[in-house]
Amino acid sequence: MQRSCIYLLGAGGMGMAPLAQYLSDQGYTVFGWDDFASDERKAKLSFIQWTASVPPNCDVCVYSSAIDQKNPRRVAAEQGCTCYQRGAFIAHLLKDQRLCVVCGSHGKSTTTAYLIHLFQRHGVPVNYIAGAEFQMDYYPVACGKYPGAITLFELDESDGTIDLFSPDVAVILNTDWDHPRHYPTEAAYKQAFASLASRTKEQVISNESFGLPASKQTAIPSASTLLELDVSAASQAFQYLTQQSVVHLDLDMFPGVRRRQEVLLKTQKLTVLSDYAHHPNELKALLQKLTADKVQWTVAFEPHRGSRLQCFFKEFVALLNQCPRLYLHPLYEAFEVNTYCDASLQAALPHAGRIQDLIPSDWLEVQQPAALAFVGAGKIDTYARHWVEQWMHLVVERFKPVEVRTHIPLKQASRMHIGGETLFACEPKDLSELQWVLHQCQSIGLDFFVLGHGANVLIPDGCYDGMVIFLNQPYWKQCALIDDAPPKGSRRYRVGAGCSLPLFVEQAEREGVGGFEFLDGIPGTLGGALNMNAGTQGIGILDRVEQIDWVDSSGQLHTTQHSELTYAYRSCETLRNGVAVSAILTGSVDSPDRIHQQRLLLRERRSEHQPNGYTLGCFFKNPMLAPAGQLIDACGLKGLQMGSICVSPKHANFIVNRGEGRFMDVVQLVRMVRSQVYNQKQVWLEPEVQLLGKEWHELL
Ligand SMILES: Cc1cc2nc3c(=O)[nH]c(=O)nc-3n(C[C@H](O)[C@H](O)[C@H](O)COP(=O)(O)OP(=O)(O)OC[C@H]3O[C@@H](n4cnc5c(N)ncnc54)[C@H](O)[C@@H]3O)c2cc1C
């Protein structure tokens, strides 16, 4: 096919948008239109030139299955262009490629996404057209950049264009009857897959029986849930296509697919999910999961397509009757006309409420762990996201007079320059505001995290569903000598938790107070330093602390004297769930010149041994055996790289982001370093670096 201009009708939907991306990567000029795409959606699909009619230089138009024969734009396009239905066009487009299709009644988007993820993690070039977006847009929905590479395609059976494909490899997940409008009988539906299997040139990966010779079919290793089947199928296909094996580490880094058990909100008490289930078997799998999670669960369900509702009415009623709390969203017609009406579903489920009755304010102070699942393949996902935004708005109101901002990006807030966003953030002006914030977090069940200068915090991609507290208002930055009668030769400072540690060290030098030189070159705030017991040369800041004022998670203020503090190397148990407000630090009268010389010496040593750039300082704590950097170096790991993240060639305990590094690359590199050091030195290194909203044991 000549690479020229193509016009896509219905270009904003999940069928056409990935095709547009693929074509654009392949060098086509892509024009398009979509009556229903919002401006935001259009802006996101920046590889499409949006125009309401076919440009004069376009002679090919592709339309989605939602565009019917009478659509005026399609009618107009048919005057001057060759027009194709999406599936037919893709069959034509990919006919000369080495092609692996993923299809079946359930799980094809998730399986395709896992497969794409495996190719990416292993660095194997792959072209693909996916059928759903990755969470956080972690990977693009399509890629057509690699000439000669294998192409993965999520093949949809709903409109019959499956009959036009003859792939090299086919993953067929299951063949539970669906789309009764197109396939009036179960046999007709199954036949479509059987025919595809027989046209597949090389290998079919499936547990269904198609009467193929044994050499032409590979089974998918057994799985007890639909999700496990998807993972298993993707691994099997990846191994077949690349001859490389899959380890669980590859899989648990999977970023997730939108609307596939996607967590829209997760507080200590409330989880809100969006799920695409629209066939009885998918609904059944979701209800099993919700039951197994042992929380109070509620389902808001949107039936999808009248023809499906009518065909499987009894099954839907039986399943929905199992929901302890149920709300119904009106039927999503999906461009079908004159089909079954959902009023009968409402009548058959008298315990069901209407979706409008699901009021966000009822979910603000949940007493026991609860899950709320918005389920369906139509508009309910948009409804769910709007619902969460309303819930967030109520939360913001609850914190007043403290101003709470939402969806705050955090990438720049960590010195690693990696990370997603926080749902909520605030900057309390003083102690009473901080106490109020903590009190409200507790009553709503929101996690909180105090972020200093982010010199020791790694921020995951995605959204932290809690409150990030910044102590950066003037109140928190105070730093002053205490004007009382100190023991001879000693001087004491009261320092606010938000005071910059380098500025404090600077001030102490100016004022001739020695004993803090060991803190030179340690970036961050006093609060961060107290929590991390920051230091060098065997001394930690808590060794210089006389007392700490801090607030616990209910908002109560405490004062703890040095003798009562519980702390160790790079940790302070006393502050584990608390927020430091201020501390009294003790030094000794000294000469500014001597302090200056001492600091210069330490600074020179740092610049000689430590790299610059986006880093969090020493990544691992030093074990008893030897400094972590020495062990990593002795294992030959300096320079080890994962994406843009590497073990610094200058200092092996520094992990550096060379530009566009991602959280998962850091985690993968950390895993590699740890396992190699363990294999060679029998020591498990423990990260010193803190994680926002997660614990290292969940990841390592
Ligand atoms: C180039 C470089 C060199 C470094 N060198 C050293 C070094 O020599 N020695 C050393 O020990 N560290 C070093 N670090 C690590 C880092 O500087 C320290 O851990 C520092 O104390 C972190 O302060 P922060 O304000 O940035 O805290 P953050 O990184 O923002 O937070 C660290 C932890 O402290 C918590 N926290 C922050 N404020 C408070 C508060 N008010 N109350 C309770 N908890 C709080 C956070 O929740 C988080 O758990 C280095 C880092 C870099 C980037």
The ligand as an ORCA input file, in Angstrom:
! r2SCAN-3c Opt
* xyz 0 1
  C      23.481     14.249     46.342
  C      22.953     13.692     47.622
  C      23.816     13.416     48.666
  C      23.330     12.897     49.861
  N      24.192     12.624     50.870
  C      23.735     12.147     52.028
  C      24.615     11.883     53.110
  O      25.807     12.110     53.035
  N      24.092     11.389     54.255
  C      22.766     11.147     54.397
  O      22.346     10.704     55.459
  N      21.895     11.376     53.383
  C      22.356     11.879     52.222
  N      21.485     12.126     51.200
  C      20.058     11.811     51.385
  C      19.174     13.018     51.799
  O      19.827     14.200     51.538
  C      18.789     12.953     53.235
  O      18.118     11.772     53.572
  C      17.931     14.152     53.640
  O      17.846     14.205     55.021
  C      16.529     14.125     53.054
  O      15.854     15.326     53.369
  P      14.578     15.803     52.557
  O      14.030     17.011     53.191
  O      14.915     15.896     51.137
  O      13.620     14.605     52.860
  P      12.711     13.811     51.840
  O      13.614     13.112     50.882
  O      11.710     14.726     51.279
  O      12.045     12.793     52.798
  C      12.786     11.729     53.353
  C      11.912     11.024     54.389
  O      11.718     11.908     55.482
  C      10.326     12.104     55.717
  N      10.127     13.464     56.194
  C      10.365     14.625     55.557
  N      10.046     15.662     56.343
  C       9.582     15.153     57.511
  C       9.072     15.686     58.710
  N       8.952     16.991     58.912
  N       8.696     14.845     59.690
  C       8.794     13.510     59.542
  N       9.246     12.948     58.428
  C       9.648     13.745     57.413
  C       9.673     11.834     54.400
  O       8.297     11.503     54.582
  C      10.517     10.693     53.880
  O      10.116      9.483     54.480
  C      21.954     12.634     50.002
  C      21.082     12.920     48.948
  C      21.571     13.449     47.772
  C      20.614     13.769     46.656
*
